[in-house]
Amino acid sequence: MPLHLPTVLLFAGLLMAAVTAGIGLLAHRERRRAYLWHWTAALVSTFVGMLLFGLRGLAPDLLTVVLANMLLLGNLLFTMSGYQRLFGLALPRRAMASLVAVQLLAFLWLTYGVDHYPSRVYAFNSTLAALSAASVALLWPQRRRLGWTVLALPIGAHALQVLLGLARIGLTAFDPVTVGANFQAASQAHVAAIMLNSFAAMALAFGFLTLHAAHLLEELDQQASTDLLTGLANRRGFEPALRHEWRRRERLGVALSMLVIDIDHFKQINDRHGHAAGDAALRHLGQVLRQHLRPYDLSARLGGEEFCVVQTGITPQEALLAAERLRAADLCFGRDLQGEPLQMTISIGLASALPEDRDPGELLARADAALYLAKAEGRNRVVRA
């Protein structure tokens, strides 16, 4: 039984409408996630484009040819912009606008200027294949971060779109049919390719859901590994990061030093000025660490008023200088009721990894011992183990 293209497009459009409604409701519920709105626009473009294609012969060519093709290509542009939003990449707005303008002029000319169906197939499917390949290029670098279980569906759908776009170009080159007003002149191979492309678009919609779910899990994991007060890593986030740096040290032989930092007389700050002042002191020390350390240094609040910093690639003497810079930093964290500045001091214990160290626990124990010695010697100082 031959495939009837308008029926195929109508059926695919109805299925797409259901998926679009689901993701649209999700985007409405989570308005701050811009990538969901981009993907909703992508699915709406596909849905409307399929319906317009199915109305060929019943509605003007401006709608069923020009607008339908532009909407189906718009699906991929919105898809790519959604990926860029999700991954924090810059949107190439000028390039996208230029592509839309060029394609619109091309479809208008190939519909009302020369009305040449094979050329429209070449224009549409070459752009489809190029945009699908560009989408794969956006997703590919995320494979280590997200894993293949998350990326398999969207990458697979885009890869299928590339193959189908090239297949339709090849079919048209070897069999340049002229499609009639109701698509009856289209070969079954063309209809099958269009049908598979429609299902690839639906598979991509489910790929959006897997990407969104993975993003939510990433956020939850980050929240569980981050100290909410200071924005630094907490102990849960610190320990695996420290093990990673330790393995890197063993593999590459890079130097590694650890600073254990404690706010002096923290209990007195809370007792004299209230817990709000204590929280301000903790937040301020977190800011000082971010301002005075390298972006790739590992810093964490281990609990209470105790912080830890891990630095790699510097000598013990350089680590000592970095610790002294922290101790001498501006540690004024506010003002009291009389307007007097609230000043704190910190004590720091420093230890550098030794060749005989078997695990990071030994290094942490030495840095802790150095911190206790700094406190015993009067606080507000750096002691190196």
CORSULJO-V24754 format. One record per residue. RES is the residue in one letter. BURIAL is b if it has 24 or more other C-alpha atoms within 12 Angstrom, else e. Layout:
BEGIN
res & burial
RES & BURIAL
RES & BURIAL
END
This chain:
BEGIN
res & burial
M & e
P & e
L & e
H & b
L & b
P & b
T & b
V & b
L & b
L & b
F & e
A & b
G & b
L & b
L & b
M & b
A & b
A & e
V & b
T & b
A & e
G & b
I & b
G & b
L & e
L & b
A & b
H & e
R & e
E & e
R & e
R & e
R & b
A & b
Y & b
L & b
W & b
H & b
W & b
T & b
A & b
A & b
L & b
V & b
S & b
T & b
F & b
V & b
G & b
M & b
L & b
L & b
F & b
G & b
L & b
R & b
G & e
L & e
A & e
P & e
D & b
L & b
L & b
T & b
V & b
V & b
L & b
A & b
N & b
M & b
L & b
L & b
L & b
G & b
N & b
L & b
L & b
F & b
T & b
M & b
S & b
G & b
Y & b
Q & b
R & b
L & b
F & b
G & e
L & e
A & e
L & e
P & e
R & e
R & e
A & e
M & e
A & e
S & e
L & b
V & b
A & e
V & e
Q & b
L & b
L & e
A & b
F & b
L & b
W & e
L & b
T & b
Y & e
G & e
V & e
D & e
H & b
Y & b
P & b
S & b
R & b
V & b
Y & b
A & b
F & b
N & b
S & b
T & b
L & b
A & b
A & b
L & b
S & b
A & b
A & b
S & b
V & b
A & e
L & b
L & b
W & b
P & e
Q & b
R & e
R & e
R & e
L & e
G & e
W & e
T & e
V & b
L & b
A & b
L & b
P & b
I & b
G & b
A & b
H & b
A & b
L & b
Q & b
V & b
L & b
L & b
G & b
L & b
A & b
R & b
I & b
G & e
L & b
T & b
A & e
F & e
D & e
P & e
V & b
T & e
V & b
G & e
A & e
N & e
F & b
Q & e
A & e
A & b
S & b
Q & e
A & b
H & b
V & b
A & e
A & b
I & b
M & b
L & b
N & b
S & b
F & b
A & b
A & b
M & b
A & b
L & b
A & b
F & b
G & b
F & b
L & b
T & b
L & b
H & b
A & e
A & b
H & b
L & e
L & e
E & e
E & e
L & e
D & e
Q & e
Q & e
A & e
S & b
T & b
D & b
L & e
L & b
T & b
G & b
L & b
A & b
N & b
R & b
R & e
G & b
F & b
E & b
P & e
A & b
L & b
R & e
H & e
E & b
W & b
R & e
R & e
R & b
E & e
R & e
L & e
G & e
V & e
A & b
L & b
S & b
M & b
L & b
V & b
I & b
D & b
I & b
D & b
H & e
F & b
K & e
Q & e
I & b
N & e
D & e
R & e
H & b
G & e
H & e
A & e
A & b
G & b
D & b
A & b
A & b
L & b
R & b
H & b
L & b
G & b
Q & b
V & b
L & b
R & b
Q & e
H & b
L & b
R & e
P & e
Y & e
D & b
L & b
S & b
A & b
R & b
L & b
G & b
G & b
E & b
E & b
F & b
C & b
V & b
V & b
Q & b
T & b
G & b
I & e
T & e
P & b
Q & e
E & e
A & b
L & b
L & e
A & b
A & b
E & b
R & e
L & b
R & b
A & e
A & b
D & e
L & b
C & b
F & b
G & b
R & e
D & e
L & e
Q & e
G & e
E & e
P & e
L & b
Q & b
M & b
T & b
I & b
S & b
I & b
G & b
L & b
A & b
S & b
A & b
L & b
P & e
E & e
D & e
R & e
D & e
P & b
G & e
E & e
L & b
L & b
A & e
R & b
A & b
D & b
A & b
A & b
L & b
Y & b
L & b
A & b
K & b
A & e
E & e
G & e
R & b
N & b
R & b
V & b
V & b
R & b
A & b
END
